[in-house]
């Protein structure tokens, strides 16, 4: 009878370990999907992707429901960069009051974008930043995600 009890204990432990690993895998997958925004959740996380390896990148940004765009740009070139174009989802941004030159300390650039929406609604737009460095034209591309302000 003692042998039977030991086998039942081992069987129960194996059962719990098998299902424990399965539950852990399900929790990890659900966490990854939630973090990617698959479940909606009603909140739009502000994120910027795609500017890795370029001389100019977006540090922070805001897009209003009327289409006013503000970009806080980071300059990694080591010298001043002159912006030649800004495009959001293939729509050109008209220049605002700010200067479109980005010093080595960075700069805040403003303009009016084509996309408009409802305050609080989520968006995901392709952003292209055209700039000139040492007389050569470059384009940095990325995606901005967030909610209209």
Secondary structure, 3 states (H helix, E strand, C coil): CHHHHHHHHHHHHHHHHHHHHHHHHHHHHHHHHHHCCCCCCCCCCCEEECCCCCCEEEEEEEECCCCEEEEEEEECCCCCEEEEEEEECCEECEECCCCCEEECCEEEEEEECCCCCCCCCEEEEEEEEEEEECCEEEEEEEEEEEECC
